[in-house]
Amino acid sequence: MTRQVRGGRPGTGGPSVKTVEETADGGAQRGPAAQLRRRLGRADLRAVPESRRALRELLRHWGRPGRSEIAELLTSELVTNALVHTDREAVLTATVGPRGLRVEVRDFVAREPRPRVPDADDGTHGRGLVLVESLADQWGVRPHAVGKAVWFELGADAA
């Protein structure tokens, strides 16, 4: 039996939705595609740790050790970039399927992000896309009619 589980608190970007397969003994197991979708408020940086927590819950039983932590790190980088560099709302979608995890953050500004070599004077700024580029199995930018989606993929079994 397949059911959708809705979660989230008011004011946290809306509900998340996961598809869960129930086993014959009443337990739950992720179905072919479990998904998290959150609307992120304009410049609301509280969405960064909230998105990490929601993703951690989605990935609780996913992948080899360390994969979900990498996914959390890369997701927080994409969410932060969308909220800081666009000054608009964004939408986070994470989908776990048989081939792995795909995370996408869509914003409503057409300007494409570019990885850059961080400057020592930047402190911790400027490293987000460099991390995505180096840790994700694949990543990219997909233009939309209004804005773009920056995405990455991780396989569950990769080292």
N, C-alpha and C positions, 0 to 999 in steps of 0.2 A: 504494500500500500504506500502511495506517495502522498505526502502532505506538505504544505508550506508552513514554515514557522516564521512568525513576524516578531520583531523585537525592536528595541530602540526606545529612547525616552523622548518626551516632548522637548523641543528646542535643540535636539542633537542632530538635526539634519534629516529627520524623518525616519520611517521604519526601514529596517533591513529585511530582506526576504531570503530565506534559504530553502532549498528543496531538500527534503530528507526522506530516505527510504526507511520504512519500519520493517524490522525483521519479524519472522513468525513468532519468536519468543517475546515480542513486545519491545525489544530494544530498537535503537535507531542507528541507521547507517546512512552515510551520504549517498545520494542518488547519483546518476550519471553526471549531473551538473548542479552543483550547489552555487548559489549566487548571493552576493552582498551588493546592495545598491543604496547609496546615500547622497542626498543633496547637501552640499556644503555651502554655508552662508558666506556672503560677501565679506572678505577679509577677516573671517572668524577663525583665528588660529587655534581655538579650542578644538576645532574639527580634526586637528592633526593627531593628538593622543586618542581622541574618540574613535577615529578611523583605524588607528593601530589596534585598539582594543577589539573593535568589531571584526577586523581581519583575523586577529589572533583566535577569536571564537570560531570563525568560519574554518580556520586551518588547524583546529585542535588535533585532529587525527590525520593530518596530511603530510606526506613527504618524509624524507630522511631527516635525521636530526640536523638542525641548523637552517633548513630550507624556509621554514615559516618565519624565522627571525630575519632572514635576508628579505623575504617578501614584505615584512613589516617596515624595515628600514627603507626599502625602495618606494613603498607606498607613501610613507611619510614625506619622502623627498618630492614625489610628484604632487601630493596634496599641498605641501608648503609652497612649491613653485606656482601652482595655479592660483592660490589665494594671495600670495605676496606680489607676484608680477603682473597680475591682471586686474586686481581691485574689482573683481566681479565674482558672482557665484560660480560654482563648479559642481560636477557630478562625478562621484566615484563609483565604479562598477568593478567588482572582483568576481571572477567565475572560475570555479574548480571543476575540471572535467577529467575524462580519462587520460588525456595527454598532459595535463598539468594545470598550472594556474595562469590566468591572464588578468592583469589589473589595468584599468584604463581610467584616466582622469580627464574629463572633458571640461573645457572652459569656453568662454564666448568671446575670445580675442583671437584674431587670425594670426598674429605674429608668432612665428615658430621659435621654439627655444633652441639654443645652440649650446652644446657642451663647450666649456672653456677651461683652460688650464687655470686653476685657482692661483691667485696672487697671495703671497705670504702676508700682505697687509690686510687681506680680506677676512682674516680670522677664520671662522667656520663657514663663511658664505662662498658660493660659487662651486661647491663640490657635488651638488645633487645629481646633475646629469652625468658627471664623470663616474659617480658610484653606479648609477643605473647602467651606463654603458659597460662598465667593467664587471658587474655582478649578475646582470640579467642574461638569460640565454638568448633572448631576442628583445629588441625594443624599437620604438619608432614613433612617428607623429603622423596622424591621419587627419587631413583637413575636413571640415564640415562646412555646410553652407554658411553657418555663423560660428566661427571659432574653430577649434581643433580638439583632438583627443591625443594625449600622450599616453603610450601604453608600454607594458613590458610583459614578458612571459618567462615562467620558470617551470622546468620539468620537476616532478616530484622526486625522481630518483637520481638526479644529477648530483655529483659530488660537490 
